[in-house]
């Protein structure tokens, strides 16, 4: 079995509160099933449609929908613990569904703070199991695509990249620039059903890692968008409250995904070292170098999770997704994703040359974990953001 979750339960972050790991058993149950298919989907560059069917059946897609609206009511902290567990078994599935979950978290925040118009989509996630897809990471403050006024609504044209879980998505949450005659260039944030005329998925995803996320391009050609589909209007070239809300709810759970990849790599290294003997017949577990490598992995994983849990603790329950909140969670994400890369490298070093073969799950982890460096804010921009905040400089143009 080519799976990174062979050692059970392996390395799991300890709950900071009694109910933090409430949904970890659900993620573990699904993950054990998904792990059987992970290597095949990676090898074939195919999308695990069956995994999304199972997540819909078991309620994982409605994980973050409030209980009042028919969901499981998971907090952002609980989503992080669940996502870290799911990623140990199938990183691509965890990353793909994360793009749905963070949108649910962001909309749940809006609903709890008076945005009644998002209740409908949250109820559809809970009752119908619809999947939300986003182009936000590639669009940012300068989105591709244009919107033109027509018949009280808009015609939208553009090419959108990195649209994860495209084969099963029901709604694309995306942005387009509109040349407002009074306000100038304005960014429109909108939801577009994937059944809309003029929307086409272009299968472009053939990458180093996270190959089963199916993060294809989406082509929009004169797609009709009504005024009711416009979720928000944003300034061109600036991070505004809507984009900060997305970023604050994106960074923690996506960091948890990469933590899970690294934790599973650590577990695989511990398994191999525990079972292997050196050339003189002595257990490799008694070798000082092996002991140090495993100890260093555990150190890095614990400190990385402390950063994430600490950021969520500092954020608190009654937070506002302002510039300080975005800085807080992005710093935590930076710590996790950079350390995750290091941990996977240490796991390969501990295992040795066999980790270099395709048959080793560590080879896949080595590729998958590197995707964490590309999500906004990337590690270097995160430092610039923090530096500007400390020096009293504007940060609204950093994305």
C-alpha positions as CSV (number, residue, x, y, z in Angstrom):
1,X,0.0,0.0,0.0
2,X,1.6,3.2,-1.2
3,X,0.3,5.5,1.5
4,X,1.8,8.0,3.9
5,X,-0.5,7.0,6.7
6,X,0.8,3.6,7.4
7,X,1.6,4.4,11.0
8,X,-1.6,4.9,12.9
9,X,-2.4,7.3,14.4
10,X,1.1,8.7,13.9
11,X,1.9,12.3,14.5
12,X,-1.2,14.3,15.3
13,X,-1.4,17.8,16.8
14,X,-2.7,17.8,20.3
15,X,-6.0,19.7,20.8
16,X,-5.7,23.1,22.5
17,X,-9.3,22.8,23.5
18,X,-11.4,19.8,24.2
19,X,-13.4,19.8,21.0
20,X,-10.6,20.9,18.6
21,X,-10.3,17.4,17.1
22,X,-14.1,16.7,17.0
23,X,-14.0,16.0,13.3
24,X,-10.7,14.3,13.1
25,X,-12.3,10.8,13.3
26,X,-14.4,11.7,10.3
27,X,-11.4,12.9,8.3
28,X,-9.4,9.8,9.3
29,X,-12.2,7.5,8.2
30,X,-12.5,9.1,4.8
31,X,-8.7,9.4,4.6
32,X,-8.1,5.7,5.1
33,X,-10.3,5.1,2.1
34,X,-8.8,7.8,0.0
35,X,-5.3,6.7,0.7
36,X,-5.9,3.5,-1.3
37,X,-6.3,5.6,-4.5
38,X,-3.9,8.5,-3.9
39,X,-0.9,7.1,-5.7
40,X,-3.0,6.0,-8.7
41,X,-4.6,9.4,-9.1
42,X,-1.2,11.1,-8.7
43,X,0.4,8.8,-11.3
44,X,-2.5,9.2,-13.8
45,X,-3.0,12.9,-13.1
46,X,-6.7,12.1,-12.6
47,X,-9.2,13.7,-10.3
48,X,-10.7,11.7,-7.4
49,X,-14.3,12.2,-8.2
50,X,-15.2,9.3,-6.0
51,X,-13.6,11.0,-3.0
52,X,-15.9,14.0,-3.4
53,X,-18.9,11.7,-3.6
54,X,-17.9,10.1,-0.3
55,X,-17.3,13.5,1.3
56,X,-20.7,14.6,0.2
57,X,-22.3,11.5,1.6
58,X,-20.5,11.7,4.9
59,X,-21.1,15.4,5.4
60,X,-17.5,16.6,5.0
61,X,-18.5,19.2,2.3
62,X,-20.8,20.8,4.9
63,X,-18.2,20.7,7.6
64,X,-18.1,24.5,8.1
65,X,-21.7,25.3,7.5
66,X,-23.4,26.5,10.7
67,X,-25.6,23.9,12.4
68,X,-28.5,26.4,12.2
69,X,-28.3,26.1,8.4
70,X,-28.0,22.3,8.3
71,X,-24.2,21.9,8.5
72,X,-21.8,20.3,11.0
73,X,-20.9,23.7,12.5
74,X,-17.1,23.3,12.5
75,X,-15.1,26.3,13.6
76,X,-12.0,27.3,11.7
77,X,-9.9,25.7,14.3
78,X,-11.8,22.4,14.0
79,X,-11.5,22.6,10.2
80,X,-7.7,22.9,10.6
81,X,-7.5,19.8,12.7
82,X,-9.7,17.8,10.3
83,X,-7.8,19.1,7.2
84,X,-4.4,18.2,8.7
85,X,-5.7,14.6,9.2
86,X,-7.2,14.3,5.8
87,X,-4.0,15.5,4.1
88,X,-2.0,12.7,5.8
89,X,-3.9,10.3,3.6
90,X,-4.5,12.2,0.3
91,X,-2.9,15.6,0.0
92,X,-4.6,16.4,-3.3
93,X,-8.1,15.7,-2.0
94,X,-7.4,17.8,1.1
95,X,-6.1,20.7,-0.9
96,X,-8.9,20.6,-3.4
97,X,-11.7,20.5,-0.9
98,X,-9.9,23.2,1.1
99,X,-10.8,25.7,-1.7
100,X,-14.4,24.9,-1.0
101,X,-14.1,24.9,2.8
102,X,-12.5,28.2,3.1
103,X,-15.2,29.8,1.0
104,X,-17.8,28.3,3.3
105,X,-15.9,29.7,6.3
106,X,-15.7,33.1,4.7
107,X,-19.4,33.1,3.9
108,X,-20.2,31.8,7.3
109,X,-18.4,34.7,8.8
110,X,-20.3,37.1,6.6
111,X,-23.6,35.4,7.6
112,X,-22.9,35.7,11.3
113,X,-22.2,39.4,10.8
114,X,-25.4,40.3,9.1
115,X,-25.0,39.3,5.4
116,X,-28.3,37.5,5.0
117,X,-27.8,37.2,1.2
118,X,-25.3,34.4,1.7
119,X,-27.7,32.1,3.6
120,X,-29.0,30.6,0.4
121,X,-25.6,29.3,-0.8
122,X,-24.7,28.0,2.7
123,X,-28.0,26.1,2.8
124,X,-27.3,24.7,-0.7
125,X,-23.9,23.4,0.5
126,X,-25.6,21.8,3.5
127,X,-28.7,20.4,1.7
128,X,-27.5,19.7,-1.8
129,X,-23.8,19.2,-1.3
130,X,-22.8,21.8,-3.9
131,X,-19.1,22.4,-4.4
132,X,-17.7,25.9,-4.5
133,X,-14.7,26.7,-6.6
134,X,-12.6,29.8,-6.6
135,X,-10.1,31.6,-8.8
136,X,-9.1,34.0,-6.0
137,X,-5.5,32.9,-5.6
138,X,-4.6,33.7,-9.2
139,X,-6.8,36.8,-9.5
140,X,-6.0,38.7,-6.3
141,X,-5.9,42.5,-6.6
142,X,-5.5,42.5,-10.4
143,X,-8.1,40.0,-11.6
144,X,-8.1,38.7,-15.1
145,X,-11.3,39.1,-17.1
146,X,-13.6,42.0,-17.8
147,X,-17.3,42.7,-17.1
148,X,-19.4,44.8,-19.5
149,X,-22.9,46.2,-18.6
150,X,-25.8,44.6,-20.5
151,X,-29.5,44.4,-19.8
152,X,-29.2,45.3,-16.1
153,X,-26.5,42.8,-15.5
154,X,-23.0,42.0,-17.0
155,X,-21.3,40.0,-19.7
156,X,-18.1,38.5,-18.3
157,X,-15.1,37.3,-20.4
158,X,-11.8,36.0,-19.2
159,X,-9.5,33.1,-18.5
160,X,-9.2,31.9,-14.9
161,X,-6.3,29.8,-13.6
162,X,-5.9,27.4,-10.6
163,X,-9.6,26.5,-10.3
164,X,-9.2,23.5,-8.0
165,X,-11.8,20.6,-8.1
166,X,-13.1,22.0,-11.4
167,X,-14.6,18.6,-12.6
168,X,-17.1,18.6,-9.7
169,X,-17.6,22.2,-8.9
170,X,-21.1,23.7,-9.1
171,X,-20.3,27.4,-8.6
172,X,-17.3,29.5,-9.6
173,X,-16.5,32.4,-7.2
174,X,-14.4,34.8,-9.3
175,X,-13.7,38.4,-10.1
176,X,-13.7,40.6,-13.1
177,X,-12.8,44.3,-13.8
178,X,-15.6,46.6,-14.6
179,X,-15.0,50.1,-16.1
180,X,-17.6,52.0,-14.0
181,X,-18.5,55.3,-15.6
182,X,-18.5,57.1,-12.2
183,X,-16.0,55.2,-10.1
184,X,-13.5,54.1,-12.7
185,X,-12.1,50.5,-12.8
186,X,-13.9,48.4,-10.2
187,X,-13.5,44.8,-9.3
188,X,-16.7,42.8,-9.2
189,X,-16.8,39.6,-7.0
190,X,-19.4,37.2,-8.3
191,X,-20.7,33.7,-8.2
192,X,-21.2,31.9,-11.5
193,X,-22.9,28.5,-11.9
194,X,-20.6,26.1,-13.8
195,X,-23.6,25.2,-16.0
196,X,-23.7,28.8,-17.3
197,X,-23.6,29.2,-21.1
198,X,-20.1,30.3,-22.1
199,X,-18.3,28.7,-19.2
200,X,-15.8,26.0,-20.2
201,X,-13.3,24.0,-18.2
202,X,-9.9,23.8,-20.0
203,X,-7.9,20.9,-18.8
204,X,-4.5,22.5,-18.2
205,X,-3.4,20.9,-14.9
206,X,-0.3,18.8,-15.4
207,X,2.1,19.7,-12.6
208,X,4.9,18.6,-10.4
209,X,2.8,17.9,-7.4
210,X,-0.8,18.0,-6.0
211,X,-1.6,16.4,-9.4
212,X,-5.1,15.2,-8.4
213,X,-6.5,18.6,-7.5
214,X,-7.6,19.2,-11.1
215,X,-6.9,22.9,-10.7
216,X,-7.7,23.6,-14.3
217,X,-8.3,26.8,-16.2
218,X,-11.9,28.1,-16.6
219,X,-12.7,30.0,-19.8
220,X,-15.5,32.6,-19.6
221,X,-16.9,33.8,-22.9
222,X,-19.6,36.4,-22.7
223,X,-21.1,34.7,-19.6
224,X,-24.3,36.5,-18.4
225,X,-24.1,37.5,-14.8
226,X,-27.0,39.2,-13.1
227,X,-26.8,42.0,-10.6
228,X,-27.9,39.6,-7.9
229,X,-24.9,37.4,-8.5
230,X,-22.5,40.3,-7.6
231,X,-21.3,39.5,-4.1
232,X,-19.1,42.6,-3.6
233,X,-17.4,45.5,-5.4
234,X,-13.7,46.0,-4.7
235,X,-11.2,48.7,-5.6
236,X,-8.7,47.8,-8.4
237,X,-5.2,47.0,-7.3
238,X,-5.9,47.0,-3.5
239,X,-6.7,44.5,-0.8
240,X,-10.1,45.4,0.6
241,X,-12.3,44.0,3.3
242,X,-13.8,41.3,1.0
243,X,-10.3,40.0,-0.1
244,X,-9.0,40.2,3.5
245,X,-12.0,38.1,4.7
246,X,-11.1,35.5,2.1
247,X,-7.4,35.6,3.1
248,X,-8.1,35.3,6.8
249,X,-10.2,32.2,6.3
250,X,-8.0,30.7,3.7
251,X,-4.5,30.8,5.4
252,X,-5.1,28.6,8.5
253,X,-6.8,25.6,6.8
254,X,-4.5,25.6,3.8
255,X,-1.5,25.6,6.2
256,X,-3.1,22.6,8.0
257,X,-3.1,20.7,4.7
258,X,0.7,21.1,4.3
259,X,1.2,20.3,7.9
260,X,-0.6,17.0,7.3
261,X,1.6,16.2,4.3
262,X,4.7,16.8,6.5
263,X,3.3,14.8,9.4
264,X,2.6,11.8,7.2
265,X,6.1,12.0,5.8
266,X,7.4,11.9,9.4
267,X,5.2,8.9,10.1
268,X,6.6,7.1,7.1
269,X,10.2,7.8,8.1
270,X,9.5,6.5,11.6
271,X,7.9,3.3,10.2
272,X,10.9,2.6,7.9
273,X,13.6,3.4,10.5
274,X,11.8,1.3,13.1
275,X,11.7,-1.7,10.8
276,X,15.1,-1.5,9.2
277,X,18.5,-2.7,10.3
278,X,21.9,-1.3,9.4
279,X,24.6,-3.3,7.6
280,X,25.9,-4.7,10.9
281,X,22.5,-6.0,11.8
282,X,21.8,-3.4,14.5
283,X,18.3,-1.7,14.5
284,X,18.4,1.5,12.7
285,X,16.3,3.0,15.4
286,X,19.4,2.8,17.7
287,X,21.5,4.9,15.3
288,X,22.2,8.4,16.6
289,X,21.8,10.1,13.3
290,X,18.4,8.5,12.7
291,X,17.4,9.5,16.2
292,X,18.4,13.1,15.6
293,X,16.6,13.3,12.3
294,X,13.4,12.0,13.8
295,X,13.7,14.3,16.8
296,X,14.3,17.3,14.5
297,X,11.2,16.4,12.5
298,X,9.1,16.3,15.6
299,X,10.5,19.5,16.8
300,X,9.7,21.3,13.6
301,X,6.2,19.9,13.4
302,X,5.4,20.8,17.0
303,X,6.7,24.4,16.6
304,X,4.9,24.8,13.2
305,X,1.6,23.7,14.8
306,X,2.1,25.9,17.8
307,X,2.5,28.8,15.4
308,X,-0.8,27.9,13.7
309,X,-2.7,27.2,17.0
310,X,-1.2,30.3,18.5
311,X,-2.4,32.5,15.6
312,X,-5.9,31.1,15.9
313,X,-5.8,31.6,19.7
314,X,-4.7,35.2,19.2
315,X,-7.3,35.7,16.5
316,X,-10.0,34.6,18.9
317,X,-13.6,33.9,18.2
318,X,-14.8,37.5,17.9
319,X,-12.4,38.7,15.3
320,X,-12.5,41.2,12.5
321,X,-10.7,40.3,9.2
322,X,-8.6,43.5,9.2
323,X,-5.0,44.0,8.2
324,X,-3.7,42.9,11.5
325,X,-5.7,39.6,11.3
326,X,-4.4,38.9,7.8
327,X,-0.8,39.5,9.0
328,X,-1.3,37.1,11.9
329,X,-2.6,34.2,9.9
330,X,-0.3,34.7,7.0
331,X,2.7,34.6,9.4
332,X,1.5,31.3,10.8
333,X,0.9,30.0,7.3
334,X,4.5,30.9,6.3
335,X,5.9,29.1,9.3
336,X,3.9,26.0,8.5
337,X,4.6,25.7,4.8
338,X,8.3,26.5,5.0
339,X,8.8,24.0,7.8
340,X,6.7,21.4,6.0
341,X,9.1,21.4,3.1
342,X,12.0,21.0,5.6
343,X,10.3,18.1,7.4
344,X,9.7,16.1,4.2
345,X,13.3,16.6,3.3
346,X,14.4,15.3,6.6
347,X,12.1,12.3,6.3
348,X,13.7,11.4,3.0
349,X,17.2,11.8,4.5
350,X,16.2,9.5,7.4
351,X,14.9,6.8,5.0
352,X,17.7,7.1,2.5
353,X,17.9,6.2,-1.1
354,X,14.7,4.2,-1.2
355,X,12.8,7.4,-0.7
356,X,14.0,8.5,-4.1
357,X,12.0,5.8,-5.9
358,X,8.5,6.5,-7.3
359,X,7.2,3.6,-5.2
360,X,7.9,5.5,-2.0
361,X,5.1,7.7,-0.7
362,X,7.9,10.2,0.3
363,X,8.6,10.9,-3.3
364,X,5.0,12.1,-3.8
365,X,5.1,14.1,-0.5
366,X,8.3,15.8,-1.7
367,X,6.5,17.0,-4.8
368,X,3.1,17.8,-3.1
369,X,4.5,19.8,-0.2
370,X,6.2,22.4,-2.5
371,X,2.8,23.7,-3.7
372,X,2.5,25.5,-0.3
373,X,5.1,28.1,-1.4
374,X,2.8,29.5,-4.1
375,X,-0.4,30.3,-2.3
376,X,-0.9,34.0,-1.5
377,X,0.6,35.6,0.4
378,X,3.8,33.7,-0.5
379,X,6.5,33.4,2.1
380,X,8.5,36.4,1.0
381,X,5.5,38.7,0.5
382,X,4.4,37.7,4.0
383,X,7.6,39.1,5.4
384,X,7.2,42.3,3.4
385,X,3.7,42.7,4.7
386,X,4.8,42.2,8.3
387,X,7.7,44.6,7.8
388,X,5.4,47.3,6.4
389,X,2.9,46.8,9.2
390,X,5.7,47.3,11.8
391,X,7.0,50.3,10.1
392,X,3.6,52.0,9.6
393,X,3.7,51.6,5.8
394,X,0.6,50.8,3.7
395,X,0.0,47.1,2.9
396,X,-3.1,47.3,0.7
397,X,-1.1,46.6,-2.5
398,X,0.6,43.4,-1.3
399,X,-0.9,40.2,-2.6
